[in-house]
Amino acid sequence: MKIKVKVKVIAGAKKKAIEQLPDGGLKVHLTAVREKNKANQQLIELLAEHYGVAKSRVEIIKGKLASQKVLEIIK
């Protein structure tokens, strides 16, 4: 089963956190900065843990360089 999730990323936060937004998307706070793909890597790790899947089952399909992203999670 594939799930598409809209995500608003806040990079460089003091602590990692995931918030549910009213529109069904997620707001994800990351401690990593937006350099050398570090924030995207941490986002994939955090969402894989949140959904209980392997990191290889989480993919950014839109917005790799933006704060608004769409990810696909294969359960």
CYANA upper distance limits for C-alpha pairs under 8 A (distance plus 0.5 A):
  1 MET  CA     74 ILE  CA      6.23
  1 MET  CA     75 LYS  CA      5.83
  2 LYS  CA     72 GLU  CA      7.04
  2 LYS  CA     73 ILE  CA      6.14
  2 LYS  CA     74 ILE  CA      5.02
  2 LYS  CA     75 LYS  CA      6.83
  3 ILE  CA     72 GLU  CA      6.07
  3 ILE  CA     73 ILE  CA      5.57
  3 ILE  CA     74 ILE  CA      6.86
  3 ILE  CA     75 LYS  CA      8.20
  4 LYS  CA     70 VAL  CA      7.16
  4 LYS  CA     71 LEU  CA      6.11
  4 LYS  CA     72 GLU  CA      5.05
  4 LYS  CA     73 ILE  CA      6.89
  5 VAL  CA     25 GLY  CA      6.60
  5 VAL  CA     26 LEU  CA      7.90
  5 VAL  CA     70 VAL  CA      6.08
  5 VAL  CA     71 LEU  CA      5.73
  5 VAL  CA     72 GLU  CA      6.90
  5 VAL  CA     73 ILE  CA      8.24
  6 LYS  CA     24 GLY  CA      8.36
  6 LYS  CA     25 GLY  CA      5.28
  6 LYS  CA     26 LEU  CA      6.82
  6 LYS  CA     68 GLN  CA      7.85
  6 LYS  CA     69 LYS  CA      6.36
  6 LYS  CA     70 VAL  CA      5.07
  6 LYS  CA     71 LEU  CA      7.03
  7 VAL  CA     25 GLY  CA      6.24
  7 VAL  CA     26 LEU  CA      5.31
  7 VAL  CA     27 LYS  CA      6.22
  7 VAL  CA     28 VAL  CA      7.37
  7 VAL  CA     67 SER  CA      8.44
  7 VAL  CA     68 GLN  CA      6.32
  7 VAL  CA     69 LYS  CA      5.60
  7 VAL  CA     70 VAL  CA      6.53
  7 VAL  CA     71 LEU  CA      7.90
  8 LYS  CA     25 GLY  CA      8.32
  8 LYS  CA     26 LEU  CA      6.78
  8 LYS  CA     27 LYS  CA      5.22
  8 LYS  CA     28 VAL  CA      6.68
  8 LYS  CA     67 SER  CA      6.17
  8 LYS  CA     68 GLN  CA      5.21
  8 LYS  CA     69 LYS  CA      6.90
  9 VAL  CA     27 LYS  CA      6.52
  9 VAL  CA     28 VAL  CA      5.52
  9 VAL  CA     29 HIS  CA      6.60
  9 VAL  CA     30 LEU  CA      7.78
  9 VAL  CA     67 SER  CA      5.46
  9 VAL  CA     68 GLN  CA      6.94
  9 VAL  CA     69 LYS  CA      8.13
 10 ILE  CA     27 LYS  CA      8.00
 10 ILE  CA     28 VAL  CA      6.63
 10 ILE  CA     29 HIS  CA      5.24
 10 ILE  CA     30 LEU  CA      6.54
 10 ILE  CA     67 SER  CA      7.55
 11 ALA  CA     29 HIS  CA      6.64
 11 ALA  CA     30 LEU  CA      5.34
 11 ALA  CA     31 THR  CA      6.60
 11 ALA  CA     32 ALA  CA      6.48
 11 ALA  CA     33 VAL  CA      5.91
 11 ALA  CA     34 ARG  CA      6.98
 11 ALA  CA     39 ALA  CA      6.89
 12 GLY  CA     29 HIS  CA      8.24
 12 GLY  CA     30 LEU  CA      6.42
 12 GLY  CA     31 THR  CA      5.15
 12 GLY  CA     32 ALA  CA      5.88
 12 GLY  CA     33 VAL  CA      5.45
 12 GLY  CA     34 ARG  CA      8.27
 13 ALA  CA     29 HIS  CA      6.29
 13 ALA  CA     30 LEU  CA      5.95
 13 ALA  CA     31 THR  CA      5.27
 13 ALA  CA     32 ALA  CA      8.12
 14 LYS  CA     30 LEU  CA      8.30
 14 LYS  CA     31 THR  CA      6.36
 15 LYS  CA     29 HIS  CA      7.40
 15 LYS  CA     30 LEU  CA      7.10
 15 LYS  CA     31 THR  CA      6.19
 16 LYS  CA     28 VAL  CA      7.91
 16 LYS  CA     29 HIS  CA      5.59
 16 LYS  CA     30 LEU  CA      5.34
 16 LYS  CA     31 THR  CA      6.40
 17 ALA  CA     28 VAL  CA      6.29
 17 ALA  CA     29 HIS  CA      5.52
 17 ALA  CA     30 LEU  CA      7.52
 18 ILE  CA     26 LEU  CA      7.15
 18 ILE  CA     27 LYS  CA      6.32
 18 ILE  CA     28 VAL  CA      5.06
 18 ILE  CA     29 HIS  CA      6.88
 19 GLU  CA     26 LEU  CA      6.12
 19 GLU  CA     27 LYS  CA      5.51
 19 GLU  CA     28 VAL  CA      6.82
 20 GLN  CA     24 GLY  CA      7.19
 20 GLN  CA     25 GLY  CA      6.75
 20 GLN  CA     26 LEU  CA      5.30
 20 GLN  CA     27 LYS  CA      6.89
 21 LEU  CA     25 GLY  CA      5.74
 21 LEU  CA     26 LEU  CA      5.92
 21 LEU  CA     27 LYS  CA      7.09
 28 VAL  CA     43 LEU  CA      8.15
 30 LEU  CA     39 ALA  CA      7.22
 30 LEU  CA     42 GLN  CA      7.53
 30 LEU  CA     43 LEU  CA      7.54
 31 THR  CA     39 ALA  CA      8.28
 32 ALA  CA     38 LYS  CA      6.42
 32 ALA  CA     39 ALA  CA      5.45
 32 ALA  CA     42 GLN  CA      7.29
 33 VAL  CA     38 LYS  CA      6.79
 33 VAL  CA     39 ALA  CA      5.99
 34 ARG  CA     38 LYS  CA      6.63
 34 ARG  CA     39 ALA  CA      5.75
 34 ARG  CA     40 ASN  CA      8.29
 35 GLU  CA     39 ALA  CA      7.73
 37 ASN  CA     41 GLN  CA      6.76
 38 LYS  CA     42 GLN  CA      6.72
 39 ALA  CA     43 LEU  CA      6.53
 40 ASN  CA     44 ILE  CA      6.74
 40 ASN  CA     64 LYS  CA      7.86
 41 GLN  CA     45 GLU  CA      6.79
 42 GLN  CA     46 LEU  CA      6.53
 43 LEU  CA     47 LEU  CA      6.61
 44 ILE  CA     48 ALA  CA      6.45
 44 ILE  CA     55 LYS  CA      6.69
 44 ILE  CA     58 VAL  CA      6.56
 44 ILE  CA     59 GLU  CA      7.75
 45 GLU  CA     49 GLU  CA      6.77
 45 GLU  CA     55 LYS  CA      6.36
 46 LEU  CA     50 HIS  CA      6.62
 47 LEU  CA     51 TYR  CA      6.53
 47 LEU  CA     58 VAL  CA      8.02
 48 ALA  CA     52 GLY  CA      6.24
 48 ALA  CA     53 VAL  CA      5.48
 48 ALA  CA     54 ALA  CA      6.24
 48 ALA  CA     55 LYS  CA      5.78
 48 ALA  CA     57 ARG  CA      7.98
 48 ALA  CA     58 VAL  CA      6.89
 49 GLU  CA     53 VAL  CA      6.94
 49 GLU  CA     54 ALA  CA      8.17
 53 VAL  CA     57 ARG  CA      6.94
 53 VAL  CA     58 VAL  CA      8.38
 53 VAL  CA     74 ILE  CA      8.27
 53 VAL  CA     75 LYS  CA      7.07
 54 ALA  CA     58 VAL  CA      7.88
 57 ARG  CA     72 GLU  CA      8.47
 57 ARG  CA     73 ILE  CA      6.23
 57 ARG  CA     74 ILE  CA      5.70
 57 ARG  CA     75 LYS  CA      7.90
 58 VAL  CA     71 LEU  CA      7.35
 58 VAL  CA     72 GLU  CA      6.33
 58 VAL  CA     73 ILE  CA      5.14
 58 VAL  CA     74 ILE  CA      7.15
 59 GLU  CA     71 LEU  CA      6.00
 59 GLU  CA     72 GLU  CA      5.80
 59 GLU  CA     73 ILE  CA      7.10
 60 ILE  CA     64 LYS  CA      6.91
 60 ILE  CA     69 LYS  CA      7.49
 60 ILE  CA     70 VAL  CA      6.56
 60 ILE  CA     71 LEU  CA      4.88
 60 ILE  CA     72 GLU  CA      6.93
 61 ILE  CA     69 LYS  CA      8.14
 61 ILE  CA     70 VAL  CA      6.26
 61 ILE  CA     71 LEU  CA      5.99
 61 ILE  CA     72 GLU  CA      7.12
 62 LYS  CA     69 LYS  CA      5.93
 62 LYS  CA     70 VAL  CA      5.51
 62 LYS  CA     71 LEU  CA      7.49
 63 GLY  CA     67 SER  CA      7.56
 63 GLY  CA     68 GLN  CA      6.56
 63 GLY  CA     69 LYS  CA      5.02
 63 GLY  CA     70 VAL  CA      7.17
 64 LYS  CA     69 LYS  CA      7.27
